[in-house]
Amino acid sequence: MRILGIETSCDETGISILDFKNNQCKILANLVYSQIKVHQPYGGVVPNLAKREHQKNLIPMLRLALQEARCTKKKKNQFSDSQTKILEKILLKDEVLKQNLLPFLQTTTKPKIDFIAVTKGPGLAPALWPGVNLARALSFYWRIPLLGINHLEGHILSNWLPKEENQWASLKIPQSLFPAAGLIISGGHTQLILIKKIGQYRLVGETRDDAAGECFDKTARLLGLSYPGGPAIAAEAKKIKNLPPPPLPIHLPRPMIDQKNYDFSFAGLKTAVLYLVEDLKKQGISLNLVRPFLAAEIQNSINEVLVSKTIRLAKNFRTQSIIAAGGVAANEALTQLLQQEATKKLHDIQVLIPEKQYTGDNAAMIALAAYFHRQRPTSWQQLEANPNLRL
């Protein structure tokens, strides 16, 4: 069984093809195009620019993925008038995508693909629709069953992707892992999920304002660091190992860390950084002298809150494991702290963290999630993007 995955929830364009056999999976192709350079001048993702980039890059990436997976070949095809009208209707609001897709379909045979999977939400509406409409058009024209996938579930399941392409990975997920405490830290989402088993989730806490990733981006901008903020702050924080102590103590709040709920709030942390930077200027202290220490304190503040709440969830619900996922899970300081606190306070509990190459948005996790939902395909006529989709 082969599943084509499509991911366009934010600022990464993803196309992937996974092969499944005997409850194992193997990645035949996994392409990710990052739009960081496009959005860097703005300090964050611009939705309409993300849409433009998705429309421009989806078909070249799809063509390359099919070639890598060796599941199609070139051949001239002719559209009927009715097919043309339906394809044009599907792609009515994606003109650039339509200009690329129609010639592609006319020169490409139907691939050996059993399902098409696409992120239907959550995400940015302008970014989601090109991926959804491409999946709808391919499903219609190739007559391949279609599956709309929750982006956040994809992140959870990214823990079971193969470490490398062309290696088989087992999908026999042990029931001894459940219930699990799930920490999803992806883009605009910071959520704590009680995972009863794959496919059964209960949201127990989430951010009330800025997500962790957004806080990294905004505070990095205040420090004069580049976008995306998470990696920039992590790199800056590492510099303190070779520096003398800062000229003054630097301490930031740990928002909501002592509250017994499972919610987060990082907007106040951003404000605290703003005030601290302004205060340093008034004192005549150069930001260059303290930037690494500020970066380290921002990282520590965010990570300590994330880990504290996750450990509390695991302890109170007596979970058998902790499953972390999402772009911020690539932060080494976070994963080290999570492992340390889990070992110290929860003893033998297992902590699952995806391979670093799968922490960000990618289509392999979407194709993998589709494998677990393959019994419930939808029709191309019914599938719609849902920016506010809940897990």
ZAMARGU-4260 file (C-alpha; in steps of 0.2 Angstrom, whole numbers, plus 5000, padded with zeros to 4 digits):
<rodrens>
0) 5000/5000/5000 | 5006/5017/4995 | 5000/5034/5002 | 5004/5051/4995 | 5005/5064/5008
5) 5003/5083/5005 | 5006/5096/5019 | 5003/5115/5017 | 4997/5121/5034 | 5009/5135/5036
10) 5026/5140/5028 | 5033/5123/5023 | 5027/5114/5007 | 5028/5095/5010 | 5026/5081/4998
15) 5029/5063/5003 | 5026/5045/4998 | 5026/5031/5010 | 5025/5012/5007 | 5016/5001/5020
20) 5018/4982/5021 | 5014/4970/5036 | 5011/4984/5048 | 5027/4993/5044 | 5031/5009/5034
25) 5045/5015/5023 | 5048/5032/5016 | 5050/5032/4997 | 5051/5051/4995 | 5050/5065/5007
30) 5052/5083/5001 | 5050/5099/5011 | 5052/5116/5005 | 5055/5129/5018 | 5049/5147/5015
35) 5060/5154/5029 | 5069/5166/5017 | 5052/5172/5010 | 5045/5177/5027 | 5061/5182/5036
40) 5060/5201/5031 | 5043/5201/5040 | 5048/5192/5056 | 5034/5180/5054 | 5023/5170/5042
45) 5013/5181/5029 | 4998/5170/5025 | 4996/5176/5007 | 5015/5174/5003 | 5014/5157/5010
50) 4999/5153/4998 | 5009/5159/4983 | 5024/5149/4987 | 5013/5133/4990 | 5005/5136/4973
55) 5022/5138/4965 | 5031/5123/4972 | 5018/5109/4974 | 5018/5102/4957 | 5037/5102/4954
60) 5039/5094/4971 | 5025/5081/4967 | 5034/5077/4950 | 5050/5074/4959 | 5043/5064/4973
65) 5034/5052/4960 | 5050/5050/4951 | 5060/5046/4967 | 5047/5033/4972 | 5047/5026/4954
70) 5028/5025/4954 | 5023/5034/4938 | 5030/5038/4920 | 5027/5051/4907 | 5013/5048/4895
75) 5001/5060/4885 | 4984/5061/4891 | 4968/5071/4885 | 4955/5079/4896 | 4937/5077/4892
80) 4927/5094/4892 | 4918/5088/4908 | 4935/5084/4917 | 4942/5101/4912 | 4927/5110/4919
85) 4928/5100/4936 | 4947/5103/4937 | 4945/5122/4934 | 4931/5123/4946 | 4941/5114/4960
90) 4956/5126/4956 | 4946/5142/4954 | 4955/5151/4967 | 4972/5144/4964 | 4976/5150/4947
95) 4995/5147/4948 | 4992/5130/4954 | 4980/5127/4940 | 4993/5133/4927 | 5005/5120/4934
100) 4994/5105/4937 | 4984/5104/4921 | 5000/5101/4910 | 5007/5089/4923 | 4991/5079/4922
105) 4992/5079/4903 | 5010/5071/4903 | 5009/5060/4918 | 5001/5043/4920 | 4991/5038/4935
110) 5004/5033/4949 | 5003/5017/4959 | 4996/5026/4974 | 4982/5019/4985 | 4977/5034/4995
115) 4980/5053/4994 | 4982/5061/5011 | 4982/5080/5014 | 4982/5092/5029 | 4965/5099/5031
120) 4968/5109/5047 | 4972/5117/5058 | 4983/5130/5050 | 4982/5146/5040 | 4967/5146/5029
125) 4977/5154/5014 | 4990/5141/5016 | 4979/5126/5018 | 4968/5128/5003 | 4982/5125/4989
130) 4986/5108/4997 | 4968/5103/4999 | 4963/5108/4982 | 4978/5099/4974 | 4973/5083/4984
135) 4954/5086/4978 | 4960/5088/4960 | 4971/5073/4960 | 4958/5062/4969 | 4945/5067/4956
140) 4956/5064/4941 | 4966/5049/4946 | 4951/5041/4955 | 4961/5038/4971 | 4953/5038/4988
145) 4956/5054/4998 | 4959/5057/5017 | 4959/5073/5026 | 4971/5073/5041 | 4973/5083/5057
150) 4990/5091/5056 | 4992/5089/5075 | 4989/5071/5075 | 5002/5070/5061 | 5014/5078/5073
155) 5010/5065/5087 | 5013/5050/5075 | 5029/5058/5068 | 5037/5048/5083 | 5035/5032/5073
160) 5042/5038/5056 | 5058/5028/5050 | 5074/5036/5055 | 5080/5036/5037 | 5072/5034/5020
165) 5071/5017/5013 | 5071/5009/5030 | 5056/4999/5037 | 5049/5005/5053 | 5037/4995/5064
170) 5019/5002/5066 | 5015/4989/5080 | 5013/5003/5093 | 5013/4995/5111 | 4998/4997/5121
175) 5009/4999/5136 | 5013/5017/5130 | 4995/5022/5134 | 4988/5032/5141 | 5001/5045/5136
180) 5004/5063/5140 | 5006/5072/5124 | 5015/5089/5122 | 5012/5097/5105 | 5022/5113/5102
185) 5020/5117/5084 | 5019/5134/5076 | 5004/5143/5084 | 4999/5128/5094 | 5005/5124/5112
190) 4994/5110/5119 | 4993/5096/5132 | 4984/5081/5126 | 4979/5065/5135 | 4982/5052/5122
195) 4971/5036/5127 | 4977/5027/5111 | 4980/5032/5093 | 4965/5040/5087 | 4958/5045/5104
200) 4963/5061/5111 | 4957/5073/5125 | 4963/5091/5125 | 4967/5096/5143 | 4977/5112/5141
205) 4982/5124/5128 | 4989/5142/5127 | 4978/5156/5131 | 4987/5168/5120 | 5004/5166/5112
210) 5010/5149/5108 | 5028/5144/5113 | 5034/5145/5095 | 5026/5163/5093 | 5035/5168/5110
215) 5052/5163/5103 | 5049/5172/5087 | 5043/5188/5095 | 5056/5189/5109 | 5070/5185/5096
220) 5064/5200/5087 | 5066/5211/5102 | 5084/5204/5104 | 5088/5208/5086 | 5089/5190/5081
225) 5083/5182/5065 | 5067/5173/5061 | 5063/5159/5065 | 5066/5163/5084 | 5067/5146/5092
230) 5084/5141/5083 | 5091/5159/5084 | 5088/5160/5103 | 5095/5142/5105 | 5111/5146/5096
235) 5113/5163/5105 | 5110/5155/5122 | 5124/5142/5119 | 5137/5157/5119 | 5136/5160/5138
240) 5147/5145/5140 | 5162/5155/5135 | 5157/5172/5142 | 5160/5180/5159 | 5144/5183/5170
245) 5133/5197/5164 | 5134/5215/5172 | 5118/5212/5181 | 5106/5198/5186 | 5094/5193/5173
250) 5078/5184/5178 | 5061/5182/5169 | 5044/5176/5175 | 5039/5158/5172 | 5021/5161/5167
255) 5007/5150/5175 | 5020/5138/5181 | 5013/5136/5199 | 4995/5136/5193 | 4987/5119/5195
260) 4979/5119/5177 | 4987/5113/5161 | 4985/5130/5152 | 4999/5141/5145 | 5001/5160/5143
265) 5017/5167/5135 | 5011/5184/5130 | 5017/5191/5147 | 5034/5184/5145 | 5036/5194/5128
270) 5031/5210/5137 | 5043/5206/5151 | 5057/5204/5139 | 5052/5221/5131 | 5052/5230/5147
275) 5069/5222/5152 | 5077/5227/5135 | 5071/5245/5137 | 5077/5246/5155 | 5094/5240/5149
280) 5095/5254/5137 | 5090/5267/5150 | 5105/5260/5161 | 5116/5262/5146 | 5120/5244/5145
285) 5123/5237/5128 | 5111/5224/5122 | 5127/5215/5114 | 5134/5212/5132 | 5119/5203/5138
290) 5110/5196/5123 | 5116/5178/5125 | 5111/5178/5144 | 5094/5185/5139 | 5092/5172/5126
295) 5096/5158/5138 | 5084/5165/5151 | 5070/5166/5138 | 5073/5148/5133 | 5074/5142/5151
300) 5058/5151/5155 | 5048/5144/5141 | 5055/5126/5143 | 5053/5126/5162 | 5034/5130/5160
305) 5032/5117/5146 | 5041/5103/5156 | 5033/5107/5172 | 5015/5106/5165 | 5019/5090/5155
310) 5026/5082/5171 | 5011/5087/5181 | 4999/5080/5168 | 5009/5063/5167 | 5009/5062/5186
315) 4991/5066/5189 | 4984/5055/5175 | 4996/5041/5179 | 5001/5040/5161 | 5013/5027/5155
320) 5023/5038/5143 | 5026/5056/5137 | 5025/5060/5119 | 5032/5076/5113 | 5030/5083/5095
325) 5031/5099/5084 | 5044/5111/5079 | 5049/5117/5096 | 5053/5098/5101 | 5069/5101/5090
330) 5075/5112/5105 | 5089/5102/5113 | 5088/5111/5129 | 5069/5107/5130 | 5071/5088/5126
335) 5086/5087/5139 | 5076/5095/5153 | 5060/5084/5149 | 5070/5068/5150 | 5079/5074/5166
340) 5063/5079/5175 | 5054/5063/5169 | 5068/5052/5175 | 5069/5061/5192 | 5050/5063/5195
345) 5042/5049/5186 | 5056/5036/5186 | 5054/5023/5173 | 5042/5032/5161 | 5046/5032/5143
350) 5048/5049/5134 | 5046/5049/5115 | 5053/5063/5104 | 5053/5063/5085 | 5069/5062/5075
355) 5074/5080/5072 | 5071/5080/5054 | 5052/5076/5058 | 5049/5089/5071 | 5044/5102/5059
360) 5030/5102/5047 | 5032/5088/5034 | 5021/5077/5023 | 5028/5060/5029 | 5018/5062/5045
365) 5002/5066/5036 | 5004/5050/5025 | 5007/5040/5041 | 4992/5047/5050 | 4982/5042/5035
370) 4987/5024/5037 | 4978/5024/5053 | 4962/5031/5046 | 4962/5022/5029 | 4946/5014/5033
375) 4937/5031/5033 | 4941/5040/5016 | 4931/5055/5011 | 4925/5061/4994 | 4934/5075/4985
380) 4918/5085/4984 | 4916/5085/5003 | 4934/5089/5009 | 4937/5107/5015 | 4951/5116/5024
385) 4947/5119/5042 | 4959/5132/5050 | 4952/5129/5067 | 4951/5110/5067 | 4952/5103/5084
390) 4961/5087/5089
</rodrens>
